[in-house]
């Protein structure tokens, strides 16, 4: 647990009313490992440490239980008023397990965390199991190795391997140890693995290197990453106060490199400080944003766009996907059309609205997302030059006004040009070729204090 993990977890747990969370597992990585408690020294070249160490930047085995769960318990009664689907503090605590934490890449022994993952992969639940790797993949690798050891000599091995490979989806915020390369990709090549570190362009560390910070969001959305906005809307109350931002006075015990909150030490760190309370990092949001219920999400298809961006398949064996990276303009700034940046403002408002849920027991005092639906089929066929008329159905649990817009999502469609959308009318270009597709997004935003946005899409197939 370093600063960005804590910040991402503060956000993630506010979405556990929508995500069926089955485990929260401590893991190691090349940046953090606990040691075996026996004084054993460990060393790998090209790491932050230059000599053998008995542990590295380990922040404890009970951070979640000691700090996050008690704060969640304080706001849980309020959260339940806004959605009774939120898990209780006891339920969340029961999900926390220790994984393979002794050393970077250690996967030789079963742990409570690897056993949990193993059992979930082998149970009768037919849904995909999304394994978010916020650190290394060693605990996931150990779970898979345990399954291999149990069944490899069995006549059931082929069917078990196929079932597990079809159920597991690994969502990694970068490969932070070598267990994917050395074991998972070789022994389990059919498992889909999404390597999503390109999303750091939006959610990674915000450093003031060379006198200029990283670009966050589209120009109109960058306000949501400023200290003024974060201090007023996020770092408030028992839950929001756990969040981490620049120069906020907080540090993580056990991590000597966490100087981001210390105004004296921060300038000497590897990531130079932005202004007070400016966005610091939520580097692990990249692995769960595509799971959130926005109306865009299709987690079974990583090539489909949404808050988690879009991915492309690097290879079929191993089944590896990578997030499409940001392009750069002439100034070196990220271009939003291929990245997660276009969704950042909506995601920040959504986060702020849920922070407000933690502060009030009155449902009417919070803002809740609208329902946005296309009235009609999700796929329509049209000839070149034809006009397609689309309509929307919206509602809002707070009886707020929902404003709708229609826009072309050019990266999702196969037609390479620009398509005119006017209200619900879409004109298919005359040069569109049969078989090409046009993706049109319906976007609905309410008028709450923190406006909430949901979506739907129509695919126009040229015929």
Buried (B, 14 or more C-beta within 10 A) or exposed (E): BBBBBBBBBBBBBBBBBBBEBBBBBBBBBBBBBBBBEEEEEBEEEEEEEEEEBBBBBBBBBEBBBEBBBEBBBEBBEBBBBBBEEBBEBEEBBEBBBBBBBBBBBBBEEBBBBBBBBBBBBBEEEEEEBBBBBBBBBBBBBBBBBBBBEBBEEEEEBEEBBEBBBEBBBBBBBBBBBBBBEEBBBEBBBBBBBBBBBBBBBBBBBBBBEEEEBBBBBBEEBBEBBBBEBBBEBBBBBBBBEBBBBBBBEBBBEBBEBBBBBBEEBBEEBEBBBBEBBBBBBBBBBBBBBBBBEBBBBEBEEBEBBBBBBBBEEEEEEBBBBBBBBBEEEEEEBBEBEBBBBBBBBBBBBBBBBBBBBBBBBEBEBBBBBBBBBBEBEEEBEBEBEBEBEBEBBBEBBBEBEBBBEBEBBBBBBBBEEEBEBEEBEBBBBEEBEEEBBBBBBBBBBBBBEBBBBBBBBBBBBBB
